[in-house]
Amino acid sequence: MGGGSTAAGHEEGKGVVLPAPDPLTLLPLPDPPTELPPADPPTVPPPVDPPTDLPTDVAVDRPADARPTRRPAGPSVVPRARQAVDPHHDPGGRLPARARRGRQPDQAVRPGPPGPGGPGGPGRPRRRYPSAALAARPVGGRVTRGLGEIMITAGVVVVLFLVYQLWITDILAARTQSDLRQDLTTAWAHRPPPPAPTGETDPPRAVPPVDLGEGLAVLRVPRFGADYAPVIVEGVSADALRRGPGHFPGTAMPGEVGNFVVSGHRTTYGKPFSRVDELRVGDPIVVEVADRYFTYRVTRSEVVDPHRLDVTYPVPEHPGIAPTSAIMTLTTCHPRFSARSRLIVFAELDETTDKTDGPPPALADE
């Protein structure tokens, strides 16, 4: 049966015919699917809110599992890069403290070149620094400020000079006086005894000559207190008077016939003669030397011109007259803190006391 069909097919079509498959050997086809298999939904990340605040230096403590609170949607938010910054406006105090301190009133914000917002949009702000503001100030203001600084500097210099003159010089003079007193005491202790006087020669001088600036006697004034005892030095130059009261060279020595002239400062370098104006007629002035005390008594005082040198003559104010008594003259500046005039105090020798007899009555009453 199968062979007949094959032969018939060759004869009819005169071609090759494939044999028909056996229906018993074909596998049944699966039923077509009626629905798509289920699939996992895609994971969509949560929307991110655009930044609305500038960064801050203050850290906010939040729990580790806390999630940021969403803010309700509002009007369109302009990116920070396109926001115009006003340095004088700080809503909520969110700017760093250093940025707030750095703002100055003259650092105004000026619009810069066109930024991302277009020709009319806000650009990058530019600051006007203090140098530009200073250059814009009027010349009169700068001159006034410069004069004010010069006057303040001059005032400070004057104050420092006064402090030096009125206090520092006193400290320096006190140290110098201490050294002079120690040297004078040592010299008196090692002084050889004076030779015995003879009728053919003049009596020996009570105070031998000393070098300029060296001590020769101690001045005591009971009215000024028991602690008043400056050392009198030789010379009246500026350097000598810085060390203490100075003996006018060429005038008589303590206790001698003639005029024993002593000058001293009144306001600086220990101000040894600051209270000379308090002396009254009859007040004692004691001059101590190596072996004796000379007690002078105040006779009068007056104020004279600085060029009146006749007060230093052997007989004050009487040139050419030979002296017959021992006189002492104190000179100092007048008025205080001025050198316009000179205050002169005259005294006359009243008594001489040997140190072996103790201190004179003027000092014993202290």
Secondary structure, 3 states (H helix, E strand, C coil): CHHHHHHHHHHHHCCCCCCCCCCCCCCCCCCCCCCCCCCCCCCCCCCCCCCCCCCCCCCCCCCCCCCCCCCCCCCCCCCHHHCCCCCCCCHHHCCCHHHHHHCCCCCCEECCCCECCECCCCCCCEECCHHHHHHHCCHHHHHHHHHHHHHHHHHHHHHHHHHHHHHHHHHHHHHHHHHHHHHHHHHHHCCCCCCCCCCCCCCCCCCCCCCCCCEEEEEECHHHCCCCCCEEEECCCHHHHHHCCEECCCCCCCCCCEEEEEECCCCCCCCCCCCHHHCCCCCEEEEECCCEEEEEEEEEEEEECCCCHHHHCCCCCCCCCCCCCEEEEEEEEECCCCCCEEEEEEEEEEEEEEHHHCCCHHHHCC
